[in-house]
C-alpha cells in the first residue's frame, strides 16, 4: 500500500510541475522583431534625409502593425506565454520611447514640443507600474477605449514625424506635431482615469476582517 501511495503521490507531483513554455513560437518571434527595430531607430541621426526618413517610417509602421498581429495569433493559436506577456508591452514601450527620444535628438521635436514626449513616456511608465501593483493584488486593468485612441494617435504622430518631409503633398512634420498634441491630451486624460479608477475602487474596498465583523 505504501508503494501505491508513493507512486500516486509521485504522479501528482509530476502533474503539478510547471509546463515548460516554448519561446520561439510565431507570436513571440514577431514580438522579437519589434524589439529588433529599436536599435535601428537609433540610427536616425545617420538617416536624416528623405530616403532614410521614409525607410524608418515604413519600418515603424510594420512594427506597430505587428503588435496587432502577434496578439491575434497568440489568442487564436492558444500560444499565450508568460514571456510573451512580458515582452509584448515592453516592446511597445521601447519602440515608442526610442522613436520619441530620437526625434528630439535630430531636432524634429524642438524644446517647446519635447515636453509632450516626456509626458507620453512618463505616463507609460506610471501606468505600467500601476498595472503591476494591481496585478499583484489579483486585479486586471484592461486597456480602455481612450487608451487605445491614445495609442493610435501616438503612433500616427510618430509615423508623420518620421516621414518629416512632405508626402503626397501633405506636410508630415506639421501633421505629426498636431497629432502628437492630440496624443498628449489623450495621454493625460486616460492616465488620470486609470489612477482614479484604481484608487477609487481600492478606497471603497474594506479588509475581510472588517467585513466579517460588521
C-alpha positions as CSV (number, residue, x, y, z in Angstrom):
1,X,0.0,0.0,0.0
2,X,2.8,2.4,0.8
3,X,4.3,1.8,-2.7
4,X,0.9,2.5,-4.2
5,X,0.6,5.7,-2.2
6,X,4.1,6.8,-3.1
7,X,3.5,6.1,-6.8
8,X,0.3,8.1,-6.6
9,X,2.0,11.0,-4.8
10,X,4.8,10.9,-7.3
11,X,2.4,11.1,-10.3
12,X,0.7,14.1,-8.6
13,X,4.0,15.8,-8.2
14,X,4.8,15.3,-11.8
15,X,1.4,16.7,-12.8
16,X,2.0,19.8,-10.7
17,X,5.3,20.6,-12.1
18,X,5.2,23.8,-14.3
19,X,4.9,23.1,-18.0
20,X,7.9,24.3,-20.0
21,X,6.8,27.0,-22.4
22,X,8.1,27.3,-25.9
23,X,9.6,30.7,-26.6
24,X,10.1,30.5,-30.3
25,X,6.5,30.4,-31.3
26,X,5.2,32.7,-34.1
27,X,3.7,35.4,-31.8
28,X,6.9,35.7,-29.7
29,X,9.0,35.8,-32.9
30,X,7.0,38.7,-34.2
31,X,7.4,40.5,-30.8
32,X,11.2,39.9,-31.0
33,X,11.2,41.5,-34.5
34,X,9.6,44.6,-32.9
35,X,12.4,44.7,-30.3
36,X,14.9,44.4,-33.2
37,X,13.5,47.6,-34.7
38,X,14.5,49.6,-31.6
39,X,18.3,49.8,-32.3
40,X,17.6,50.5,-36.0
41,X,15.6,53.6,-34.9
42,X,18.7,54.8,-33.0
43,X,20.4,55.2,-36.4
44,X,18.1,58.1,-37.1
45,X,20.8,60.8,-36.9
46,X,22.6,58.9,-39.7
47,X,19.5,58.5,-41.9
48,X,18.0,62.0,-41.6
49,X,17.5,62.6,-45.3
50,X,14.3,62.0,-47.3
51,X,15.1,58.4,-48.2
52,X,16.3,57.4,-44.8
53,X,13.2,59.0,-43.2
54,X,10.9,57.0,-45.5
55,X,12.7,53.8,-44.6
56,X,12.4,54.4,-40.9
57,X,8.8,55.5,-41.1
58,X,7.7,52.4,-43.0
59,X,9.7,50.2,-40.7
60,X,7.9,51.7,-37.7
61,X,4.6,51.2,-39.5
62,X,5.3,47.5,-39.9
63,X,6.5,47.2,-36.3
64,X,3.4,48.9,-35.0
65,X,1.0,46.8,-37.0
66,X,2.9,43.6,-35.9
67,X,1.7,44.4,-32.4
68,X,-1.9,43.7,-33.5
69,X,-0.8,40.6,-35.4
70,X,1.1,38.8,-32.7
71,X,-1.7,39.4,-30.1
72,X,-4.2,37.9,-32.5
73,X,-2.1,34.9,-33.4
74,X,-1.3,34.2,-29.7
75,X,-5.0,34.2,-28.8
76,X,-6.1,32.3,-31.9
77,X,-3.5,29.6,-31.7
78,X,-3.6,29.5,-27.8
79,X,0.1,30.4,-27.7
80,X,-0.1,33.0,-25.0
81,X,3.1,32.5,-22.8
82,X,4.4,34.3,-19.7
83,X,7.4,35.5,-21.6
84,X,5.2,36.9,-24.3
85,X,3.1,38.8,-21.7
86,X,6.3,40.4,-20.5
87,X,7.9,41.1,-23.9
88,X,4.8,42.4,-25.8
89,X,4.2,45.6,-23.7
90,X,8.0,46.0,-23.2
91,X,8.5,46.1,-27.0
92,X,5.7,48.6,-27.4
93,X,7.1,51.0,-24.8
94,X,10.7,50.7,-26.1
95,X,9.5,51.3,-29.7
96,X,7.6,54.4,-28.8
97,X,10.1,55.8,-26.3
98,X,13.1,55.3,-28.6
99,X,11.3,56.9,-31.5
100,X,10.3,60.0,-29.4
101,X,13.8,60.3,-28.0
102,X,15.5,60.1,-31.4
103,X,13.1,62.6,-32.8
104,X,14.3,65.0,-30.1
105,X,17.9,64.2,-30.9
106,X,17.5,65.0,-34.6
107,X,15.6,68.2,-33.8
108,X,12.2,67.2,-35.1
109,X,10.8,67.8,-31.7
110,X,12.1,71.2,-30.5
111,X,12.3,72.3,-26.9
112,X,8.7,73.6,-26.9
113,X,7.4,70.2,-28.2
114,X,9.8,67.9,-26.3
115,X,7.7,68.1,-23.1
116,X,5.0,66.1,-24.9
117,X,7.4,63.3,-25.4
118,X,8.3,63.4,-21.7
119,X,4.5,63.3,-20.8
120,X,3.9,60.3,-23.0
121,X,6.9,58.3,-21.8
122,X,6.2,59.2,-18.2
123,X,2.6,58.1,-18.5
124,X,3.6,54.8,-20.0
125,X,6.0,54.1,-17.1
126,X,3.4,55.2,-14.5
127,X,0.5,53.1,-15.9
128,X,2.8,50.1,-16.3
129,X,3.7,50.4,-12.6
130,X,0.1,50.8,-11.6
131,X,-0.9,47.7,-13.6
132,X,1.9,45.8,-11.8
133,X,0.5,46.8,-8.4
134,X,-3.0,45.9,-9.5
135,X,-1.8,42.5,-10.9
136,X,0.0,41.7,-7.6
137,X,-3.4,42.3,-5.8
138,X,-5.2,39.9,-8.2
139,X,-6.8,42.7,-10.3
140,X,-6.6,43.1,-14.1
141,X,-6.8,46.6,-15.6
142,X,-7.6,46.2,-19.3
143,X,-6.9,48.9,-21.8
144,X,-9.8,51.4,-22.2
145,X,-11.1,52.7,-25.5
146,X,-9.5,56.1,-24.5
147,X,-6.1,54.3,-24.1
148,X,-6.5,52.7,-27.5
149,X,-7.3,56.0,-29.0
150,X,-4.2,57.4,-27.4
151,X,-2.1,54.6,-28.8
152,X,-3.5,55.1,-32.3
153,X,-2.9,58.9,-32.3
154,X,0.5,58.5,-30.8
155,X,1.7,56.0,-33.4
156,X,0.2,58.1,-36.3
157,X,2.1,61.2,-34.9
158,X,5.4,59.3,-34.7
159,X,4.9,58.0,-38.3
160,X,4.2,61.5,-39.6
161,X,7.3,62.9,-37.7
162,X,9.5,60.1,-39.0
163,X,8.4,60.9,-42.6
164,X,9.1,64.6,-41.8
165,X,9.3,65.6,-45.4
166,X,6.1,66.3,-47.4
167,X,4.4,63.1,-48.6
168,X,1.8,63.2,-51.3
169,X,1.6,66.9,-50.9
170,X,1.0,66.7,-47.1
171,X,3.3,68.3,-44.6
172,X,4.5,65.4,-42.5
173,X,6.2,67.4,-39.8
174,X,3.2,69.8,-39.2
175,X,0.7,66.9,-39.2
176,X,2.9,65.0,-36.8
177,X,3.0,67.9,-34.3
178,X,-0.8,68.3,-34.3
179,X,-1.3,64.5,-33.8
180,X,1.3,64.5,-31.0
181,X,-0.6,67.3,-29.3
182,X,-3.8,65.2,-29.5
183,X,-2.0,62.1,-28.3
184,X,-0.6,64.1,-25.3
185,X,-4.1,65.3,-24.3
186,X,-5.4,61.7,-24.5
187,X,-2.4,60.5,-22.6
188,X,-3.1,62.8,-19.7
189,X,-6.9,62.1,-19.6
190,X,-6.5,58.3,-20.0
191,X,-3.7,58.2,-17.4
192,X,-5.8,60.2,-14.9
193,X,-8.8,57.8,-15.4
194,X,-6.6,54.7,-14.8
195,X,-5.4,56.1,-11.5
196,X,-8.8,57.4,-10.5
197,X,-10.3,54.0,-11.2
198,X,-7.7,52.1,-9.3
199,X,-7.6,54.3,-6.2
200,X,-11.3,54.9,-6.2
201,X,-12.0,51.1,-6.2
202,X,-9.4,50.4,-3.6
203,X,-10.7,53.1,-1.4
204,X,-14.2,51.6,-1.4
205,X,-12.9,48.1,-0.5
206,X,-12.7,47.0,3.1
207,X,-10.4,44.3,4.5
208,X,-12.1,40.9,5.0
209,X,-11.7,41.2,8.8
210,X,-13.9,44.4,8.8
211,X,-16.5,42.8,6.6
212,X,-16.7,39.8,8.8
213,X,-17.1,42.0,11.9
214,X,-19.9,44.1,10.5
